[in-house]
Amino acid sequence: MANQSALDTLIDLAQRESDDRAKRLGAALKAVEDAEQKLQMLLGYRDDYAGKLDAAQQNGITPFAYHNFVAFLGKLENALNGQRDVIKHAEYKAEMERKAWQESERKRLSYRTLSERAAAQALALESKRDQKMMDDHAARTARRQR
């Protein structure tokens, strides 16, 4: 079994790694949230612009203006599709960061369990020694009293 100071060092390193992974996971989740907010903004903008197109059509619109409206709506759809791709990528990255964090936590907890087992074994060994000393002392005392 590894000595306690080596396990303490491993636990400390694993804790630092876990903390770093947790920060990276937090940043990745924030990136997903930001990308989703941007998508919602773009959807709102598209809906607003489509409403303007409908209003313009009801009031009469030139073919040139209609063409511009439709072309811009097409560009908005491209931007929406691009933003959906950004979200997929951000979600993928967040999932990879989550898995990395979970693995670092598993490793940290494994080291902690080893440390606790080593401490329990050391305590049991010390208790055995104490019991043996008490038994030896009691046996010597009993021999002297005979």
C-alpha positions as CSV (number, residue, x, y, z in Angstrom):
1,M,0.0,0.0,0.0
2,A,1.3,3.5,-0.9
3,N,2.3,5.6,2.0
4,Q,-0.1,8.3,3.3
5,S,1.9,11.3,2.1
6,A,1.9,9.9,-1.5
7,L,-1.8,9.4,-1.4
8,D,-2.3,12.9,0.0
9,T,-0.3,14.2,-2.9
10,L,-2.3,12.2,-5.4
11,I,-5.6,13.4,-3.8
12,D,-4.4,17.0,-3.9
13,L,-3.4,16.7,-7.6
14,A,-6.7,15.0,-8.4
15,Q,-8.6,17.7,-6.6
16,R,-6.9,20.4,-8.6
17,E,-7.6,18.5,-11.8
18,S,-11.3,18.1,-10.8
19,D,-11.6,21.8,-10.0
20,D,-10.0,22.7,-13.4
21,R,-12.4,20.3,-15.2
22,A,-15.3,21.8,-13.3
23,K,-14.4,25.3,-14.4
24,R,-14.0,24.1,-18.0
25,L,-17.4,22.4,-17.8
26,G,-18.9,25.6,-16.5
27,A,-17.5,27.6,-19.3
28,A,-18.7,25.0,-21.9
29,L,-22.2,25.1,-20.4
30,K,-22.2,28.9,-20.5
31,A,-21.2,28.8,-24.2
32,V,-24.2,26.5,-24.9
33,E,-26.5,29.0,-23.0
34,D,-25.1,31.9,-24.9
35,A,-25.4,30.2,-28.2
36,E,-29.1,29.3,-27.5
37,Q,-29.8,32.9,-26.5
38,K,-28.3,34.1,-29.7
39,L,-30.5,31.6,-31.6
40,Q,-33.6,32.9,-29.8
41,M,-32.6,36.5,-30.7
42,L,-32.2,35.5,-34.4
43,L,-35.5,33.7,-34.4
44,G,-37.2,36.8,-32.9
45,Y,-35.5,39.0,-35.5
46,R,-36.6,36.7,-38.3
47,D,-40.2,36.6,-37.0
48,D,-40.2,40.4,-36.7
49,Y,-38.9,40.8,-40.2
50,A,-41.4,38.3,-41.6
51,G,-44.1,40.4,-39.9
52,K,-42.8,43.5,-41.7
53,L,-42.9,41.6,-45.0
54,D,-46.5,40.6,-44.4
55,A,-47.4,44.2,-43.5
56,A,-45.6,45.5,-46.6
57,Q,-47.5,43.0,-48.8
58,Q,-50.8,44.1,-47.5
59,N,-50.0,47.8,-48.1
60,G,-48.5,47.1,-51.5
61,I,-44.9,46.4,-52.2
62,T,-42.7,46.8,-55.3
63,P,-41.2,43.6,-56.8
64,F,-37.7,45.0,-56.0
65,A,-38.6,45.6,-52.3
66,Y,-40.2,42.1,-52.2
67,H,-37.1,40.6,-53.6
68,N,-34.9,42.4,-51.0
69,F,-37.2,41.2,-48.2
70,V,-37.1,37.6,-49.4
71,A,-33.3,37.7,-49.9
72,F,-32.7,39.0,-46.4
73,L,-35.0,36.4,-44.9
74,G,-32.9,33.8,-46.8
75,K,-29.8,35.2,-45.2
76,L,-31.5,35.1,-41.8
77,E,-32.3,31.4,-42.4
78,N,-28.7,30.7,-43.2
79,A,-27.7,32.5,-40.0
80,L,-30.2,30.5,-38.0
81,N,-28.8,27.2,-39.5
82,G,-25.3,28.3,-38.7
83,Q,-26.3,29.2,-35.2
84,R,-27.9,25.7,-34.8
85,D,-24.6,24.2,-35.8
86,V,-22.8,26.4,-33.3
87,I,-25.2,25.1,-30.6
88,K,-24.6,21.4,-31.6
89,H,-20.9,22.0,-31.4
90,A,-21.1,23.7,-28.1
91,E,-23.3,20.9,-26.7
92,Y,-20.9,18.3,-27.9
93,K,-18.0,20.2,-26.3
94,A,-20.0,20.5,-23.0
95,E,-20.7,16.8,-23.0
96,M,-17.0,16.0,-23.5
97,E,-16.1,18.4,-20.7
98,R,-18.8,16.7,-18.5
99,K,-17.3,13.3,-19.2
100,A,-13.8,14.6,-18.4
101,W,-15.0,16.1,-15.1
102,Q,-16.8,12.9,-14.2
103,E,-13.6,10.9,-14.9
104,S,-11.5,13.3,-12.8
105,E,-14.0,13.0,-9.9
106,R,-14.0,9.2,-10.1
107,K,-10.2,9.3,-9.9
108,R,-10.2,11.7,-7.0
109,L,-12.8,9.6,-5.1
110,S,-10.7,6.5,-5.8
111,Y,-7.6,8.1,-4.2
112,R,-9.7,9.3,-1.3
113,T,-11.1,5.8,-0.8
114,L,-7.5,4.3,-0.9
115,S,-6.4,6.9,1.7
116,E,-9.4,6.1,4.0
117,R,-8.6,2.3,3.7
118,A,-4.9,2.9,4.5
119,A,-5.9,5.0,7.5
120,A,-8.3,2.3,8.7
121,Q,-5.6,-0.4,8.2
122,A,-3.1,1.7,10.2
123,L,-5.6,2.2,13.0
124,A,-6.4,-1.5,13.1
125,L,-2.7,-2.4,13.2
126,E,-2.1,0.1,16.0
127,S,-5.1,-1.3,17.9
128,K,-3.7,-4.8,17.5
129,R,-0.3,-3.6,18.8
130,D,-1.9,-1.9,21.7
131,Q,-4.0,-5.0,22.5
132,K,-0.9,-7.2,22.2
133,M,1.0,-4.9,24.6
134,M,-1.9,-5.0,27.1
135,D,-2.1,-8.8,26.8
136,D,1.6,-9.2,27.3
137,H,1.5,-6.8,30.3
138,A,-1.4,-8.8,31.8
139,A,0.4,-12.1,31.3
140,R,3.6,-10.8,33.0
141,T,1.5,-9.4,35.8
142,A,-0.3,-12.7,36.2
143,R,3.0,-14.7,36.2
144,R,4.5,-12.4,38.9
145,Q,1.5,-12.9,41.1
146,R,1.8,-16.6,41.1
